[in-house]
Amino acid sequence: MTEGRVKGGTHPLNVKVSVAVCDAGGNLLAFNRMEGASAVSATVAQGKAAASAGFGRPSGALAADSPVIQSIIATLGGRMLPAQGAVPIYKNGELVGAIGGSGATAQQDEECAHAGGAAL
């Protein structure tokens, strides 16, 4: 990865991000931290992807202040991060995982995740 790109890869965002891909159980399958991306973005991208996979919807759609969601996150040792930037991946109608990004704005992180998901 040399630069983050918008859906379809046609418009560069010129951002440095970390990208995490996980399976439906939130287990990390693939990870890349672009040169120049912040160190903390690595952990954040993985947390967003785990949350998206765990709940089967975009991580930004999760109510971070929900007692139920907070309880689930605590039970899982804090691995999930309910913040915008990750999207679930479905194949033939079945949840197979999620892809999450971190390092830019929340909206840009999600755009990168959508672009990555479309490339899978």
Buried (B, 14 or more C-beta within 10 A) or exposed (E): BEEBBBEEEEEEBEBBBBBBBBBBEBEBEEBBBBEEBEEEBBBBBBBBBBBBBBBEBBBBEBEEEEEEBBEBBEEEEEBBBBBBBBBBBBEEEEBBBBBBBBBBEBEBBBBBBBBBBEEE
